[in-house]
Amino acid sequence: MVCAVATALFLGAGTALSSGTLVVPRQDFCAHLRHDVVSLDLPRVRFDQLLNVCWKWLIPLGLANLVATAGYRQMGAMSMKRLFQP
């Protein structure tokens, strides 16, 4: 069902429905095939593995990005003040 909706919304099935061609079933089959290949090819990830990645990598990277962005903005604000002082 999800592949049929994705075909109708994103692959231009609305124009093919009015012309009466076989474009929609072919696009829907391709979407189903792509979904099946990806879901069967990739291993399943357990919830505890996702939490492990989140705590060890994603949260520290996000905090480092926050600190780096704040430092960059602060340096930019200081240089802008120096430019516009008389």
ABEGO torsion letter per residue (X at the ends): XAAAAAAAAAAGAAAAAAAGBAAAAAAAAAAAAAAAAAAAABBBBBAAAAAAAAAAAAAAAAAAAAAAAAAAAAAAAAAAAAAABX
